[in-house]
Amino acid sequence: MSRKSIFVTLLVILSQSGFLLAQKTKGVVSNSQPPNNIFVARNIAALMEKTFDWQIKNPFTTNDYTEQWARSVLYSGVMYAYKTTGSRVYIDQTIKWGDGWDWKRGVRYRHADDLACGHAYLDAYSQTKKTKMLTGIKSAIDSLMADPKAGREDWWWCDALFMAPPVLVRLGNATNEAKYYDYLDKMYWDTVDYLYSPADSLFFRDKSFFHAKTKNGKKVFWSRGNAWVIGGLTQMLDMMPKNEPSRSRYLALYKKMIYKIVALQQPDGLWRASLLDSLEIQAKETSGSTFFAFAMAWGVNNGILPERIFVPKIQKAWAAIVRCINEDGRLGYVQPIGAMPEDVKADDNQEYGTGAFLMVGSEMIKMSKLAHVKNKRGVKPRKGSSKTNSKDESTLKNITRLTIK
């Protein structure tokens, strides 16, 4: 199958399948609804705005102050949606939120979670060039750099690799100062040395899981914990200059993780809260799945991942995620705030889940438009892209062969 055919399949064959944007009376969406194809850019954009609108009207009060990071992740996704769609509703709401915090970080001085607001702050700064959107988060980072600690001390849990590192990349780009990349490299790779399991190509949530096992004797790798890591990596690679000296090392880690993650996708298209033990908690879970789909779609859109392997997986994941959105626009099956694999229900929602949904939605819009352009221009596939080559197959089957240098 040619590269062109793969993308035509994405838009045509699926439109004739059961993967339709569903409507439902209550709970999770079904397939009994008007034929609005979920892989068409305008429909994706409409669904994104619907989920955004629902979440803004249904905020979690704990995220107003105590759990600022959870709302920060929402606004990270909101700014992705703005950059992809250009809709002012997204950036206007981000500015309203940032003004409410006076563009300052959260209240915990050294805690990476309370730097996550820098995602949206610095994205807003890149669009408006208003200094107040830059100076608060820059001062916070500068103060930490003046009193540095090891990565495994300040970023001792894997969630931190989403919260802080993409802020440092944004800050390095905004200021054109290499010191932010230098600090990032030292902190990040010390944390990787501490929490990453090379044998599993996954991250332990924190040291308490180094020897933990499920009731079925499997290692405990939390879906959302690893989703934080791969989601952060994807953002970093998306923004990092191609000539950044350390980029290849981050890209190698991304590839190693993504091939492991895709192999753990469940038949329904989503992932389970405990990645290696789908029987421990059998309910589907979306806060991890949305980040995994985001990371895979970005990799295909940027020519990093082979289409033949990943496009069908992305299609399946996106369709399954859409089915978890009810008629009002609420994304369900989002594991609540926690630190380990836990059960989840259809009605469970949190703001970070919607943020991740807006990120993957943005990449799905790009994928849809890329497919349309390729089809319209009759672009011929690059040599070797018409089928999965032996290297692709070997990588998928033998993920531990990818090395991080």
Buried (B, 14 or more C-beta within 10 A) or exposed (E): BBBBBBBBBBBBEBBEEEBBBBBBEEEBBEBEEEEBBBBBBEBBBEBBBBBBBBBBEEEBEBBEEEBBBBBBBBBBBBBBBBBBBEBEBBBEBBBEBBEEBEBBBBEEEBBBBBBBBBBBBBBBBBBEEEEBBBBBBBEBBBEBBEEEEBBBEBBBBBBBBBBBBBBBBBBBBBEEEEBBBBBBBEBBBBBBEBBBEEEBBBBBBBEEBEEEEBEEEBBBBBBBBBBBBBBBBBBBBBBBEEEBEBBEBBBBBBBBBBBBBBEBBBEBBBBBBBBBBBEBBEBBBBBBBBBBBBBBBBBBBEEBBBBBBBBBBBBBBBBBBBBBBBBEBBBBBBBBBEBBBBEBEBEBBBBBBBBBBBBBBBBBBBBBBBBBEBBEEEBEBEEEBBEBEEEBEEBBEEBEEBEBE
